[in-house]
Amino acid sequence: MTLESDAVAGATIELLEARLRRLTYILTGATDWNGVPTTPEKPASLDETVTRRLARLETELEQLSRSIPAVRDVLQLHDHNLDLFQTTPPHEIPEGLTTQTLASIVMSYATAFPETASRLTSLNDLPVPDAQSSAALIELQPQIDRVAHMQSEQAAEISELRMRTARVLQRWYDVGLVGSGECWAEWEGRLEDVEREVRRSEVIRQRREEEI
């Protein structure tokens, strides 16, 4: 009895996992290289969860139904006539259709038949690449990979040189321009002080000469 219960529990878990994978694929539409649906990314905030997004959509739809009469009429039609909005699987033919109705449905797609046939014919007319050319391209692939690797290394070196150039320019600006400006300002201040002392000495000398 325990083995049967374990088997039932294992089968139930497998079915639930299969359903979860199908729902994940429906939500994300992405799979890994094994075909297993990838886990959706965690929402950045609570407002990005599925329930909040559905609530916002319902609120927006309700606002549209209040402001636009056509939307309100469609919603009322959907509520009272659900059978009109049920889709029929493509592999099942609806019951109750007459031969004339089926013929009209087929004839509505008649214009697409010649176009499809012409496209298939154009595929047959496409030239097949030469085997030697394809083999030569395959042989060149390692060289192409080496060139691509060399280009990536050169791009990294160019990026580093740009950063070093920016640092050199910044250093030249700080030392060459700003430092020179501060030096000239200091020299100018010293010259003004010297000129002030010289003028003061001349004034004192003139006063002494006048007293004599």
Salt bridges, closest charged atoms under 4 A:
ASP47 OD1 - ARG52 NH1 2.94
GLU62 OE2 - ARG66 NH2 2.61
ASP79 OD1 - HIS78 ND1 3.78
GLU92 OE2 - HIS91 NE2 3.72
GLU115 OE2 - ARG119 NH2 2.80
GLU153 OE2 - HIS149 NE2 2.74
GLU186 OE2 - ARG190 NH2 2.89
ASP193 OD1 - ARG196 NH1 2.85
GLU197 OE2 - ARG200 NH1 3.60
GLU209 OE2 - ARG205 NH1 3.04
